[in-house]
């Protein structure tokens, strides 16, 4: 059975973004990619005091797919600002070694910082964060190599600095974990 990654839009996500992530994730994880129908953003995930949505709440709300995709890893993609307890914001969150991850596109957009849109830069950032979170689902932890996609991004400059590929150590661990 082929490994599957299911992309799950939460809310309205631009088609070209999903197409880019489908192509890039298929290449990085040598997996089949399937796109699910978008689901509605759960209002209960919103924290009005922060003006943000809880990434942990969203992860808990994600249902495992049924049918042929029941073994798939699930990457939810949303375009709202996310936070996790103890952090001001997160680009994403994943169940380490589990099945589900979520990323937010909001803080990856140059316009969030009042800068002109740059589709290529935004696309590169989205790919890096998607690969990073799916890497966690496959059991990879944070990497000390600042150029590895598994390096922790504490800021957008960290995301911009790191590459979109795994370092040799993380690549070897990934290949071992997905056999």
C-alpha positions in Angstrom: 0.0 0.0 0.0 1.3 3.4 -1.0 2.0 5.9 1.8 -0.7 8.7 1.7 -0.7 12.3 2.9 -4.2 13.9 3.0 -4.3 17.6 2.6 -7.3 19.1 4.5 -8.1 22.8 3.9 -9.7 24.4 6.9 -11.6 27.4 5.4 -10.8 28.9 2.0 -7.3 28.2 0.8 -6.2 29.3 -2.7 -6.0 26.4 -5.2 -2.5 27.3 -6.4 -1.2 27.0 -2.8 -2.7 23.5 -2.4 -1.3 22.4 -5.8 2.1 23.6 -4.8 2.0 21.8 -1.5 0.7 18.6 -3.2 3.6 18.6 -5.6 6.3 19.5 -3.0 5.1 17.0 -0.3 4.8 14.2 -2.9 8.4 14.7 -3.8 9.8 15.2 -0.3 8.0 12.2 1.2 7.7 9.9 -1.8 4.0 9.6 -1.0 0.7 9.8 -2.7 -1.1 13.1 -2.0 -4.9 13.4 -1.9 -6.8 16.6 -1.3 -9.9 16.5 0.9 -12.9 18.8 0.6 -12.4 21.9 2.8 -14.0 21.9 6.2 -15.3 24.9 8.1 -13.1 26.5 10.7 -14.4 25.6 14.2 -15.4 28.7 16.0 -14.6 27.1 19.3 -10.9 27.2 18.4 -10.9 31.0 18.5 -9.6 32.8 21.6 -11.1 36.3 21.6 -8.6 37.5 24.2 -5.7 36.7 21.9 -7.5 37.2 18.6 -6.0 33.9 17.5 -7.0 30.3 17.0 -5.6 27.4 19.1 -3.6 25.0 16.9 -3.9 22.3 19.6 -7.7 22.6 19.5 -7.7 22.3 15.7 -5.5 19.2 15.9 -7.9 17.6 18.4 -10.9 18.3 16.2 -9.4 16.7 13.1 -11.0 13.3 12.5 -9.1 10.5 11.1 -10.1 9.8 7.5 -12.2 6.8 6.8 -12.2 4.4 3.9 -9.0 3.9 1.9 -7.4 7.0 3.5 -7.7 5.7 7.1 -4.0 5.2 7.3 -3.1 8.5 5.7 -1.2 11.2 7.5 -3.3 14.4 7.6 -2.0 17.9 7.0 -4.6 20.6 7.7 -4.0 24.0 6.2 -5.6 27.1 7.4 -5.2 30.9 6.8 -5.9 32.1 10.3 -3.3 33.1 13.0 -2.5 30.2 15.3 -1.1 30.0 18.8 -0.1 27.2 21.2 -0.1 27.4 24.9 3.0 29.3 26.1 3.8 30.7 22.6 2.8 34.0 21.0 2.1 32.3 17.7 3.0 29.1 15.8 3.4 28.4 12.1 2.1 25.0 12.8 1.8 22.1 15.2 1.9 18.3 14.8 1.3 15.1 16.7 4.9 13.8 17.0 4.9 10.3 15.5 1.1 10.5 15.1 -1.1 11.1 12.2 -2.2 14.8 12.2 -0.6 18.2 11.7 -1.8 21.7 11.0 -0.1 24.8 9.4 -1.2 28.4 9.2 -0.4 30.5 6.1 -1.2 33.8 7.8 2.2 34.7 9.2 4.0 33.3 6.1 2.5 36.0 3.9 4.7 39.2 3.4 1.4 41.2 3.6 1.1 40.2 7.2 4.1 42.4 7.9 2.8 45.2 5.6 5.2 44.2 2.8 4.3 43.7 -0.8 3.1 40.3 -1.8 5.8 37.9 -3.1 4.2 34.7 -4.3 7.5 32.8 -4.6 8.7 33.7 -1.1 5.2 32.9 0.3 5.2 29.5 -1.5 8.7 28.7 -0.3 7.7 29.4 3.3 4.5 27.4 3.1 6.4 24.4 1.7 9.0 24.6 4.4 6.4 24.7 7.2 4.3 21.9 5.6 7.4 19.6 5.2 8.5 20.5 8.7 5.2 19.6 10.3 4.7 16.4 8.2 8.3 15.5 9.3 7.1 15.6 12.9 4.2 13.3 12.1 6.8 10.8 10.6 8.7 11.0 13.9 11.4 13.6 13.2 12.3 16.0 16.0 13.9 19.4 15.7 17.3 19.5 14.1 20.3 21.6 15.2 21.3 22.1 11.6 20.1 25.6 10.8 19.7 24.8 7.1 17.6 21.6 7.6 13.9 21.9 7.1 13.5 20.3 10.6 15.2 23.2 12.3 12.8 25.0 14.7 11.5 28.3 13.4 11.2 30.7 16.3 10.7 33.6 13.8 10.1 34.1 10.1 13.8 34.8 9.6 14.5 31.3 10.8 12.0 29.9 8.3 13.6 32.0 5.5 17.1 30.9 6.5 16.5 27.1 6.6 16.2 25.0 3.5 13.2 23.1 2.2 15.1 19.8 2.4 16.2 17.4 5.1 19.8 17.3 6.2 21.5 13.9 5.6 20.8 12.8 9.2 17.1 13.7 9.1 16.7 12.2 5.6 18.2 8.9 6.9 15.9 8.9 9.9 12.9 9.7 7.7 13.7 6.8 5.3 14.0 4.5 8.3 10.7 5.6 9.8 8.6 5.3 6.6 9.8 1.8 5.5 
